[in-house]
């Protein structure tokens, strides 16, 4: 399981080369604040596998609040045959600490 740092992801977002990003926080967490990511709460990721199929061999970045849930989903997707899934190190807490201090995450 490969990780990606928030600084690396932000740089790629600024360059317009960011991969597909999946935020696995609950909807209420996502609605408080989020980066440009698709919100698929952790509990429904298995049901959404058909929607993710186009990204099976593409780079995917998975994020959550701190990196725990996204790490689990990264492992799950890899086990389902996805070939390039990366966990955002430290999640949205790291985003707040290193990129955007005004980001609304607890």
Phi, psi and omega in degrees: 000118180269146176252163173226141179275160178295325179294318178295317179295316180300317179300315180292325176296315180297328180276352182077021181243021182291143175284178172297132181242132178242125178258115185263015174290163176295157183304318181296327177291315180299320182292335178296319177184149180198160171268180179289093182212156174273130179272114174230096182308144186313316185294340181252003179305314180303322179288340182265004180308318178300326178290333181271351184310320179300343182258010184307320181247017178253163176288131175236138173245131180247133180228161175208204181291309187232353180111349181287304179297318180294328175297319178296318180289325175300314178298315180300311182296321177299319178294338178270005176098006176286134194264346186214065181258132182235141178265132177283111182301123176079354176055211184288338173295319177292324177301314179297316184290324189249340185243308188221096182299341181272358181300132185269090176218143181250000000 
